[in-house]
Amino acid sequence: MKNILLITLLFLTSPFWRVSNVLAQNLVPNPSFEDTLNCAQHFGLTEAAFPWFTATYKSSPDYFSANNNCGYNPFGFQLPHSGVAYMGGYAWLGKSREYYGVRLDSTLQSNIKYKAGFYVSRAEGFRHATDRIGIYFCADTAGFYGNPAGQLYFIPQVENASGNILSDTANWTLITQTFLAVGGEQFLVIGNFRDSANTTVLIVDSNAHYNGAYYYVDDVFVYRCDTCSLTSLNNPSSKTTISVSPNPMNKSTVLNFISTHEFLKTINVIDLNGNIKEKIIIPNIEINYRVELKRKSLSQGIYFLKIESNINTYNYKLIII
């Protein structure tokens, strides 16, 4: 295989980081939308990702896939957080919202703590961004579908922090909280459960083609967590910082990966057609890396850096001039 990039790995202060991860049962079936009943080029096949469903009759959330025969994305380019598929819908379009849900594998138990969340990324083809998207847990969704307004006003158990505008189109942002179940919750529904007065909306790209704040969602999870604290986990004390500079680049750029809790595993250089041009495997367990990427035969244009740690996946746009 012809090398496209000359990689220089320079180790920074980097104590050995041992990660232990106790796996718990995820109560969400088909959490990353990989299992499908049918596929077609039409991107509106929400029910393809069984057993997920449209929660209100005015909703038409969309299914996207890296599979060329299933879930074409007309709104821009985004890699799934994991696997090959993800969902998308409007968190805000004037008075309109879109909601989708699923029945949990097990009913939540009274006075038991559960950690729940999902990954979200704003679709780059839309002008607006908002701070409101979350998960509402309930015992039944029968009354939701006939809601004439197409809006569901509840207090979600999991919600992005007020004022924290979700504007990132390159990376996936984790929204997660721990809550105490009332008991009997069998369903979760994802969407914006706030009215316009309690939803902050900003124009972040006036040149984009579509109006509205539209978000992709991937890797939804719910699991029992007896040791978790009943506080928001959107801003944990653990922190990872990634920078790519200069960007745009000409001859070379430097990627810095600095973390308190995760270590770098791989870096993929991907073109706009989704083709992996180079795969860089990090051989050692190090939480701090400085990676110099030297241009060799890459042509001018836009690329994506898919940066994978032992915990998360990060996507950065790289422009070569």
NORFENWO-V972271 format. One record per residue. RES is the residue in one letter. PHI is phi in whole degrees, -180 to 180 (none if undefined). Layout:
# NORFENWO-V972271
res->[RES RES]
phi->[PHI PHI]
This chain:
# NORFENWO-V972271
res->[M K N I L L I T L L F L T S P F W R V S N V L A Q N L V P N P S F E D T L N C A Q H F G L T E A A F P W F T A T Y K S S P D Y F S A N N N C G Y N P F G F Q L P H S G V A Y M G G Y A W L G K S R E Y Y G V R L D S T L Q S N I K Y K A G F Y V S R A E G F R H A T D R I G I Y F C A D T A G F Y G N P A G Q L Y F I P Q V E N A S G N I L S D T A N W T L I T Q T F L A V G G E Q F L V I G N F R D S A N T T V L I V D S N A H Y N G A Y Y Y V D D V F V Y R C D T C S L T S L N N P S S K T T I S V S P N P M N K S T V L N F I S T H E F L K T I N V I D L N G N I K E K I I I P N I E I N Y R V E L K R K S L S Q G I Y F L K I E S N I N T Y N Y K L I I I]
phi->[none -75 -73 -100 -122 -95 -104 -117 -102 -113 -78 -96 -58 -151 -65 -61 -117 -101 -109 -116 -135 -93 -78 -118 -74 -81 -83 -94 -74 48 -68 -116 64 -83 -83 -123 -89 -156 -136 -158 -67 -66 -85 -93 -82 -62 -72 -63 -90 -61 -100 -67 -143 -78 -86 -132 -71 -87 -87 -145 -60 -117 -109 -124 -148 -74 -69 -62 -94 -150 74 -58 -108 -89 -99 137 -120 -152 -80 -60 -65 -150 67 -124 -135 -161 -109 -154 -170 -77 -87 -158 -152 66 -91 -93 -138 -125 -133 -142 -145 -157 -86 -70 -69 -140 -72 -69 -97 -62 61 -109 -85 -129 -102 -139 173 -165 -107 -134 -146 -75 -76 -72 -81 -116 -79 -109 -138 -138 -107 -110 -160 -166 -124 -112 -102 -152 -82 -155 -118 -59 -84 -75 -64 -87 -59 -66 -82 71 -125 -114 -105 -135 -99 -70 -73 -127 -157 -61 -64 -59 87 -88 -67 -92 -109 -69 -106 -94 -113 -100 -104 -84 -112 -153 -148 -111 -137 -99 -72 -73 112 94 -68 -114 -128 -124 -131 -107 164 -101 -102 -108 -77 -63 -67 -113 -123 -90 -129 -128 -84 -109 -151 -68 -92 -67 -78 -113 -83 109 -107 -117 -131 -86 -134 -148 52 -83 -143 -147 -150 -67 -145 -64 -92 -75 -87 -81 -137 -63 -108 -68 -129 -68 -68 -68 -147 -127 -121 -127 -135 -129 -151 -76 -152 -68 -117 -115 -92 -162 -146 -121 -103 -106 -122 -128 -145 -97 -147 -139 -123 -74 -117 -144 -131 -111 -100 -126 -87 -68 -90 84 -84 -78 -87 -157 -121 -109 -102 -84 -79 -119 -85 -136 -91 -126 -133 -122 -116 -95 -106 -102 -69 -127 -113 -70 -83 -62 145 -105 -130 -121 -100 -96 -106 -114 -106 -75 -122 -127 -123 -122 -122 -126 -83 -124 -107 -108 -114]
